[in-house]
Amino acid sequence: MVYLFYGFMLSFTRSYEIRGKIQTKKEIFCLWERNVRKLSSMSQAFLSSEVTRRAYSGAQEARGFVFVSCQCPVGEDGALIGDTLEARFERLMQKVISVLDVAGLALQDVVKVQLFLTDMAELPALNKFYERYFVHPFPARTTLGVSALPFGASMAMDVVAARGNKLAEGGI
């Protein structure tokens, strides 16, 4: 009997056929172990917690996706920046862009946005500013109303970017 299991042809013998080649259990284990090491080495921190001395890293990469930590419109000292909605959103986007830049990515590589607002009435105005930074097709987005954010901010954002994003290259 032969079964298809995760792309492998498995039989009830001591050898297996993988992509047309007969391989022993030991050879299969070695292949699996190499792939696990390869995947674990693909994880990388950008603006890591050791460097920033904060309880989080600026971003983490895993399997080609870069997860940018939630950003607030604050300066290096933690003080809120921006007196207007537009100024706060601009500062927020500058922070997101700077983290993406450290990771070697840009806004065109963003595939998912999470926007957190303490006042959902600001959303229609924010959508106008949002279109200055993101172009069609827009990334997937979740907007959440929350009761409070760090530093007393009224908005925050985290994003997920993908290396080799075919949408950013005009493809698919």
Buried (B, 14 or more C-beta within 10 A) or exposed (E): EEEEEEEBBBEEEEEBBBEEEEBEEEBBEEEEEEEEEEEEEEEEBBBBEEEEEEEEBBBBBEEEBBBBBBBBBBEEEEEBBBEEBBEBBBBBBEBBBEBBEBBEBEBBBBBBBBBBBBEEEBBEEBEEBBEEBBEEEEBEBEBEEEEEBEEEBBBBBBBBBBBEBEBBEEEE
